[in-house]
Amino acid sequence: MLGWVKNYGGTELKGDLSAGLTVGVMLIPQGMAYAMIAGLPPIYGLYASTIPLILYAIFGTSRQLAVGPVAMVSLLTAAGIGALADGGTETYIALAIALALMVGVIQFLLGVFRLGFLVNFLSHPVISGFTSAAALIIGLSQLKHLLGVNIERSHHVHEIIIQAAEQFGAINWVTFAVGVGGIAIIMGVKRINKAIPGPLLAVLFGIMAVWGLGLTNSGVQIVGTVPEGLPSMVIPQVNMESMQSLLPIALTISLVGFMESIAVAKAIQAKHRNYKVIPNQELIGLGVANIGGAFFQSYPVTGGFSRTAVNDQAGAKTGMASIISAVLIILTLLFLTPLFYYLPKAILASVIMVAVFGLIDYKEAIHLWKSNRTDFVMLIVTFLATLSLGIEQGIGVGVILSLVMVIYRSTRPHYATLGRIPGTSFFRNTERFQELEERPDMLIFRFDADLYFANTNFFKEKLEEEAKAKGEALKYIIIGAESISYVDSSALHALEEILEEYREQGVHVVFTGVKGPLRDALNRAHLMDYFGANNFYISIQEAVAQLSKEEDPDATSSHKEYTLQTNL
Amino acid sequence: MLGWVKNYGGTELKGDLSAGLTVGVMLIPQGMAYAMIAGLPPIYGLYASTIPLILYAIFGTSRQLAVGPVAMVSLLTAAGIGALADGGTETYIALAIALALMVGVIQFLLGVFRLGFLVNFLSHPVISGFTSAAALIIGLSQLKHLLGVNIERSHHVHEIIIQAAEQFGAINWVTFAVGVGGIAIIMGVKRINKAIPGPLLAVLFGIMAVWGLGLTNSGVQIVGTVPEGLPSMVIPQVNMESMQSLLPIALTISLVGFMESIAVAKAIQAKHRNYKVIPNQELIGLGVANIGGAFFQSYPVTGGFSRTAVNDQAGAKTGMASIISAVLIILTLLFLTPLFYYLPKAILASVIMVAVFGLIDYKEAIHLWKSNRTDFVMLIVTFLATLSLGIEQGIGVGVILSLVMVIYRSTRPHYATLGRIPGTSFFRNTERFQELEERPDMLIFRFDADLYFANTNFFKEKLEEEAKAKGEALKYIIIGAESISYVDSSALHALEEILEEYREQGVHVVFTGVKGPLRDALNRAHLMDYFGANNFYISIQEAVAQLSKEEDPDATSSHKEYTLQTNL
């Protein structure tokens, strides 16, 4: 906040006022709808759109990020608390508020201890698969409101679909018509002019239709009495037992919420460049927003994709826009809640459905199928795991699987035997080019990864294979080390063994392009001397040239100092 | 076996006979002693030295590996079964035999499914820390036999030491003298002539002393009646419950046993080179040895360090040596077991202690302290975890910690900004060399690792930092990609963003030394065209030269085909 508050002037205020009001108008239906996803009475979505917004504006680093209730975090809240209490009960609400406090504390601590990098472990395919699955679950969870039937809460997509099919006869067609009307309004308005707040129009349409036509008599479910006034200050009730059972979901929300927030914050910041988004400070900002919110009956919040985009497009210049949005919600809470009495739940369901089905990212899946089969598998596995095992488990499976793949890949890295491009000093992979020059007495082996315990054997085996392929003629092995920037002690032991083995066989082993960190490691282990300084060359070209001078095996090059430099 | 049985002749037989008898003579005391570590009656060590040796000779690939009971696997057996039954009871013995069957099946399956590479995840420091700790635990577990006092079985070193100290008054000094005599004989003989079987001499000395001087009256514990005859064929008793509780230890023994075995087998094979050790076939060989052994009352076995070395030194040429050793043990079982009646347990303890204290590898710890601090920490953590948490947990902690370190390291890889070595075409790290030539309008940024989801942000941040350091003058960014051999979809998304960002700022971004796999990935994602073929150069030198020709920005090089080749 200190970044913008000093130079705040008329231009900023004009933009912020327009953006703040636009987002505030969006927040009213979205907040109520997302509270419904979370299994909470709609009013809690409005509560969560007050204090947290103001706190984030003070402590956060993004100037356009629109904090508040979002679909994904609401779903995670429902998934976490659903197992512990019945939706909408006192206990349920108390747990949701306690969860906000825990999420806030975790995010705050992650920020203080600079652990924001943890979010880097969520890879693109995992996020995409997870988001698509969560969107599907959220969308289907609203089916009961759209159809006006009673479907038990379930995180198993097939169960929801089966239940909906079984209850086909019980569908309340009036409710369904209202909901479809809402969807049509939101999507139609979006197509005509993006500046018109479609969801708010749908809300107005819904209220008018129910009130004007007396649709409650046809069984259309309405929001009913929405308590007037601001959220009261309460101390969140936290005990050891509930903390323990909420911890996994609190951790998931902390990271997923932060990820969603930082991704959109960075994308928007890249357009402005007049300030910097600092990930760990963002965590502190979100943490304070959640902690403070919890003391005013808020459930977990984070920065949302869609509202942030709208905020930016409507001209938000600073965090003041968020404060203006919050003030609009506060005014709504104070004076307008009676208006929502006739708001049909089907309209809130339509708001949610339009919002989340846009998140189902089948294009990324198609793109990955064509460009990276491994990442495609990650996406599909995360998607299916989220649908079948559950929300938190799905993302856990995705993260662990992608790390296992990283390890697995590093055990079988790329390597190549090289030959000279005729007439040049460049050496390339003999498997990719036909016309390269190779010498029968010389093996040029380039290993394309750091050498460490899990790929040392692979290195030995492949080098041996290639050396064997050269047969009896082999006199020189040139190890192209330009891609090796780290060796651990296991690998150094192996290098020593390899060198000894080939020396015994009368094969001369040299290294080329050895980088600083590798030189340091060799020196620290006193292996540079053991290998012999004359066996290090700045380039393959030079190694080949020098090794060819049989009569002068100890010739050194003019670039020795660059080849042998070490920071020790 | 098929490799050597055809050409078997006199020379081979001579070597094998000498080696087989030498190892057999070693096996008698070692087998009985190691059974004692495993918590089994000594005779089971001899049983485990019959059928498994013959089966390994048939199915294994090493010609010198001496399979049989070893200290580490015996300790693991005790650690696994000790929690389920009391040492030496019928149930305990049945569980040990069932464990051998499970280990055999696991090893066999690992071999069939070619999962031998799993052993690569045991890094050098982890093995060293684990071995040292296990040796300490094994050695101290024998203290009760050496001192003739009653110390309860414990895997916590400090508990054993405290108990021993408390029982100082109860020490049986005659027992202690016999044990120390045994240690003196074994170590003395080793110093004089390594060919004399010290342990066997100690055994003879022990039996003579107890029998001749009637030391049983002084309270010296003896082995007592050793049943005569061969192990009978029994079906191992395995049920679901015991299988479940034995599974973790069976997995640990399978991998640790295989690791010990393959390490020594490969080391010996490297000396001979007239055959090949095939890891997955080795797993099958050990698997069959354990499965077959389990049907003849054997507990888990593997190839041991010390006996294999002796086998080789004594001239073993083929697996026939192992068969001869087994025959010697069979003859011992048939005719010589009464001789062991007076064998004092203190002598077996002395055999064990001398064997295992040699395994405590403090030199490696000192070496790592000097050469690789991270690996030193791995060693110490594994050592302490093995001592404090337990045998299986210790190795688990070590493996997981080293994998976490691999991941962590890959999130913050090495990178460098480069400058030209004056008068050459080589570019080096500007932080390591003073006199390099740098241009104010050009950033040469070399990233030294594969780009993937967990280090993409790091790449972006560091590139941004370095670009910012160049200031307004920056016109060209050369990304030295010669160390990048893999990019995942997350990294490609990021590269796209980066390029777009710098293009907007009017900065020209080019890539040099892009390797085959990276070219393939870029092509598959249709990014090669997006980046522009003219922005790929074979070397930094060439990129610098071409970018300098301002008047001709589209000039391409003569090496384009090598820069742009792809396997797609």
Contacts between the chains, C-beta under 8 A, distances in Angstrom:
chain1	res1	chain2	res2	distance
A	117	B	411	6.8
A	117	B	457	7.4
A	120	B	411	6.5
A	120	B	453	6.7
A	120	B	454	4.9
A	120	B	455	7.5
A	120	B	456	7.3
A	120	B	457	5.2
A	120	B	458	7.7
A	121	B	453	7.3
A	121	B	454	5.6
A	122	B	453	7.5
A	123	B	452	7.5
A	123	B	453	3.4
A	123	B	454	7.5
A	123	B	488	6.9
A	123	B	489	8.0
A	123	B	490	5.0
A	124	B	453	6.2
A	124	B	488	7.7
A	124	B	489	5.4
A	124	B	490	3.7
A	124	B	493	5.8
A	125	B	489	6.0
A	125	B	490	7.4
A	270	B	497	7.8
A	270	B	501	6.4
A	367	B	489	7.8
A	367	B	525	7.6
A	368	B	489	5.7
A	370	B	524	6.8
A	371	B	489	6.7
A	371	B	492	7.5
A	371	B	521	7.5
A	371	B	524	4.3
A	371	B	525	4.1
A	371	B	526	7.7
A	372	B	488	6.4
A	372	B	489	4.9
A	372	B	492	8.0
A	372	B	521	7.1
A	372	B	524	6.9
A	372	B	525	7.4
A	374	B	488	7.5
A	375	B	488	5.7
A	375	B	489	4.3
A	375	B	490	7.9
A	402	B	453	6.9
A	403	B	407	5.9
A	406	B	407	6.5
A	406	B	410	6.9
A	406	B	452	6.4
A	406	B	454	7.3
A	407	B	403	6.0
A	407	B	406	6.5
A	407	B	407	7.2
A	409	B	450	8.0
A	409	B	486	6.7
A	410	B	406	6.9
A	410	B	410	7.6
A	411	B	117	6.7
A	411	B	120	6.4
A	413	B	485	6.8
A	414	B	485	4.3
A	414	B	486	7.1
A	414	B	515	7.4
A	414	B	516	7.8
A	414	B	517	5.2
A	416	B	516	7.4
A	421	B	559	7.0
A	421	B	562	5.8
A	424	B	559	6.8
A	426	B	538	5.9
A	426	B	539	7.0
A	426	B	559	6.6
A	426	B	562	6.6
A	428	B	562	5.6
A	429	B	515	7.8
A	429	B	516	5.6
A	432	B	516	5.2
A	432	B	565	5.6
A	432	B	567	6.7
A	433	B	562	6.9
A	433	B	565	6.7
A	448	B	483	7.7
A	448	B	485	4.0
A	448	B	515	6.8
A	448	B	517	7.8
A	449	B	450	7.2
A	449	B	485	6.8
A	450	B	409	8.0
A	450	B	449	7.2
A	452	B	123	7.6
A	452	B	406	6.5
A	453	B	120	6.7
A	453	B	121	7.3
A	453	B	122	7.5
A	453	B	123	3.4
A	453	B	124	6.2
A	453	B	402	6.9
A	454	B	120	4.9
A	454	B	121	5.6
A	454	B	123	7.5
A	454	B	406	7.2
A	455	B	120	7.4
A	456	B	120	7.3
A	457	B	117	7.3
A	457	B	120	5.2
A	458	B	117	8.0
A	458	B	120	7.7
A	482	B	482	5.7
A	482	B	483	6.7
A	483	B	448	7.7
A	483	B	482	6.7
A	483	B	483	4.3
A	483	B	485	6.6
A	485	B	413	6.8
A	485	B	414	4.4
A	485	B	448	4.0
A	485	B	449	6.8
A	485	B	483	6.6
A	486	B	409	6.8
A	486	B	414	7.2
A	488	B	123	6.9
A	488	B	124	7.7
A	488	B	372	6.4
A	488	B	374	7.5
A	488	B	375	5.7
A	489	B	123	8.0
A	489	B	124	5.4
A	489	B	125	6.0
A	489	B	367	7.8
A	489	B	368	5.7
A	489	B	371	6.6
A	489	B	372	4.9
A	489	B	375	4.4
A	490	B	123	5.0
A	490	B	124	3.7
A	490	B	125	7.4
A	490	B	375	7.9
A	492	B	371	7.5
A	492	B	372	7.9
A	493	B	124	5.8
A	497	B	270	7.8
A	501	B	270	6.4
A	515	B	414	7.4
A	515	B	429	7.8
A	515	B	448	6.8
A	516	B	414	7.8
A	516	B	416	7.4
A	516	B	429	5.6
A	516	B	432	5.3
A	517	B	414	5.2
A	517	B	448	7.8
A	521	B	371	7.5
A	521	B	372	7.0
A	524	B	370	6.8
A	524	B	371	4.3
A	524	B	372	6.8
A	525	B	367	7.6
A	525	B	371	4.1
A	525	B	372	7.3
A	526	B	371	7.7
A	538	B	426	5.9
A	539	B	426	7.1
A	559	B	421	7.0
A	559	B	424	6.8
A	559	B	426	6.6
A	562	B	421	5.8
A	562	B	426	6.6
A	562	B	428	5.6
A	562	B	433	7.0
A	565	B	432	5.6
A	565	B	433	6.7
A	567	B	432	6.7
